[in-house]
Amino acid sequence: MKNENILDMSEKSRLSADITFLMLKGAGYAAAFVLSVWFVIAMIALIGKALPEESKQAPDPTPLSSLVIMAPEATTA
C-alpha cells in the first residue's frame, strides 16, 4: 500500500495530527457517554417530580423488604 501524502506533511506532523485526532475522538466518546448517563438521571428525576405527593409518602409496597434477618439463638445443652 502506497503512503499517500496529499497534504505534504512531514512524518512528525502527520503523527501529531493522527494522535490529536484520536484524542479528540476519545473525548467525543467520553462526552457522549457522560451526556447519556446525565440524560437517564434527568429523565428519572422528571418522572419523580411528575408523581403525586401522596405516592411519595406511601408505605413500601413490598413488606418483605422491611424484615430484619436475625441470627438463630444459640441453644444451650
C-alpha positions, 0 to 999 in steps of 0.5 A: 500500500502506497503512503499517500501524502496529499497534504505534504506533511512531514512524518512528525506532523502527520503523527501529531495530527493522527494522535490529536485526532484520536484524542479528540475522538476519545473525548467525543466518546467520553462526552457522549457517554457522560451526556447519556448517563446525565440524560437517564438521571434527568429523565428519572428525576422528571418522572419523580417530580411528575408523581403525586405527593401522596405516592411519595409518602406511601408505605413500601409496597413490598413488606418483605423488604422491611424484615430484619434477618436475625441470627438463630439463638444459640441453644444451650445443652 
